[in-house]
Amino acid sequence: MTSLRKPEDAGFPGAPRFLGIDAAGREVLTFVPGEVAGRLSGGQQKLLELARVLVAEPKLILLDEPAAGVNPVLLETLVDRIVRLNRSGVTFLVIEHNIDLVMTVCRPIVVMAQGKLIYHGDAAGVRQDRRVLDAYLGGMPA
C-alpha cells in the first residue's frame, strides 16, 4: 500500500508538474493527512477525490452528492474549496440533496423531479417555488 505524500517526495524530478498537482490541488491535499487513502474518513476521501480531479486541470467538474457522509467541519472545507475553484474559473455541476450546500455553491439552481425539469433560477426563488415544495417538501411552506 502507498501512503499519500507530498508530490516532491515521490522521487520524480519535477514531481509537482509530472503529477499534475498545481497550487489548488496541493491546497486541497493539506487537509488530508499522510495516510493510506483507504483509511481516510469520508470527508477526507472527498477532498482527496477533488485533488485527484484537479490533476487534469478540468474546466468542468461533476460532483455527485459531495456532502454525503461528510462531517460538518470537513464539509465547510470542501465547500470553501469548491467556491474558490469556481471563482478561479472552474465550473461545477453539483448533484446534491443538502440544500444548504446547494444554496451556497449553485448559481443557477436547477431542480428535477421524476426526470423532469421543475425549476431553474436562483436560491431565493427555489425556496418559494410551489413545484419544488410539492416535490421535495410535501407542499409545506419554506
Secondary structure as UniProt FT lines:
FT   HELIX           7..10
FT   TURN            13..14
FT   HELIX           15..18
FT   TURN            19..20
FT   HELIX           23..29
FT   TURN            30..31
FT   HELIX           37..39
FT   HELIX           42..54
FT   TURN            55..56
FT   STRAND          60..64
FT   TURN            66..69
FT   HELIX           72..87
FT   TURN            88..89
FT   STRAND          91..95
FT   HELIX           99..105
FT   STRAND          109..113
FT   TURN            114..115
FT   STRAND          116..121
FT   HELIX           123..126
FT   TURN            127..128
FT   HELIX           130..137
FT   TURN            138..139
//
